[in-house]
Amino acid sequence: GAVVSQHPSWVICKSGTSVKIECRSLDFQATTMFWYRQFPKQSLMLMATSNEGSKATYEQGVEKDKFLINHASLTLSTLTVTSAHPEDSSFYICSASTPGQGRQYFGPGTRLTVT
Amino acid sequence: AQTVTQSQPEMSVQEAETVTLSCTYDTSESDYYLFWYKQPPSRQMILVIRQEAYKQQNATENRFSVNFQKAAKSFSLKISDSQLGDAAMYFCAYKRETSGSRLTFGEGTQLTVNP
């Protein structure tokens, strides 16, 4: 149980375009979802925390107008990278948690390449 | 703010031998969770082991065990009978007990298992 999926697993887009990444909890309701960014051989960097039905809380230094996060339901959160640039190329990972549990469930990640 | 430190960027072990990965953390909280995650080349985050701070007994999961020293704020991971499949990046992580709170990750330790 407790499976989190991400779609797409790999996306290539042109500079200046927008790309949407979906994160779904398949067999549980996720009241809180987290979005991370990871560069090669580095740790996960938290970008934002989203609670269902409310605005996301962004970490310091993360541009909220560039990385739009929507958590419209208890099973779906989306991250939209707007006006993508090559420096946005990275690995994006989402995770989900439920109330009362001490752990997060991670998606498989999405590799974004901006050309 | 909580911080997690992994002082060993790289470690190696011979197959079937034992290896210990180090982790220290800093917090003013008394109740929290500590985790070890494994990230293989697929980059899927896999939970290896979890420890609740209020529990004095060290957590164990098959070949994986921890040495939790709350006063010293130390949380090391011991891998016994190392297998080739254990080769991965290992992250130590901290989480406050509050529901929906974030994970704070260490920098990671790249473990190589030599045949």
Interface residues (C-beta under 8 A of the other chain):
Chain A: T31 T32 F34 Q38 K41 Q42 S43 L44 L46 T49 N51 F91 I93 S95 S97 P99 G100 Q101 G102 R103 Q104 F106 P108 G109
Chain B: Y33 F35 S42 R43 Q44 M45 L47 R50 E52 M89 F91 K95 E97 S99 G100 R102 L103 F105 G106 E107 G108 Q110
